[in-house]
Amino acid sequence: MSIVDDLADELDDPLVRLDPPEVYDAAVVGYAHYKSTPVLVYDADLVIAQKMKHDGDSYEDALEWHEFNTFSAWMGEGAPIFLWRMRHDS
């Protein structure tokens, strides 16, 4: 059982996950509540990195695939959130 499975059990709520979970659960950085529903939060850069690692894609190919199939897709109620980290110059 993964940490995401444990979280779903703890929240007593099914969570919408990226498939396959054995690849993308490593990109989960937490959870949030959207309209009082718990949703997973994925680090978008880690999602892309996981696709590159799993499928051997280049960064550009993995980004393009996820932009079309994941980040802009409607996954229904409880859909995950994708976090894009801001880069600060300091």
N, C-alpha and C positions, 0 to 999 in steps of 0.2 A: 504494500500500500504506500502511496506517495503522500507528501505533505499536502497536496491539493485534495486528495481523497480524505485525509484527516480533517482538513478545513471544512469540506462539504459535510462531513459527519457532525462536526462541531456546530456548524451553522444550521444543521438539519434542513439543508436546502440544496437541490441539485444545482451545480454550477455549469455554465456553458464553457466548454474548453475547446482549445484548438486541437485538431486531430492530425497526427497521432499524439496522444498525451505523453507517451514516453520520449518524444522529441521536444515538445513545446512546454511541458510543465517546468522545465529548467528556466524558462523565460518569465515565469510568474514572479512578480515582485511584491504582491500583496493583494488586498481586496478593498473594495469601496462599496458604498451603497448608492444606487441610482434608483430614484423613486422608491425608496425603502426596500429595494431588492439587492441582496449582495451580489456583486459581480467581480470577477477576477480582473486584476490589473496586470497586464503584460508589459514588459519593457520592449518597445518596438525594435530597438537595435539588437536586443538579445534574440528576438523572434527571427530577425533576418540572419543573424549569426548561426542560429540553430538550423535554418534551412540550408545555409551554405555548408555547414558541417555534415548534415545528414544526406543531402543530395549532391554535394560537390559543385553547387552553383557558384558563380561569381557574385560579388556584392550587388552589381547592377541587375543581374538576372533574379536574384533572390528578392531584392527590393521591388522590382517590377511585378513579380509574381504575387507578392503579398499586398502591394498597393491595389492590384486588381481583384484578387481573390479573398483577401482578409480584411485589410484596413477600411475598405470602402463597402464591404459586404454587409447586408442586413442579416443578422443571425438570430433575430427574434428577441423576445423579452429575455432579460438577463444576459444579453450579449456582453462580452468582455470589453474593457477599456484598454486602449493602447497608449502608453506613456512615451512621449518623445521628450527626452531630456534637453534642457536648454544649455547651451554652451556659454559660459561666462568668461570674458577676458579679464584676467586679474594677475 
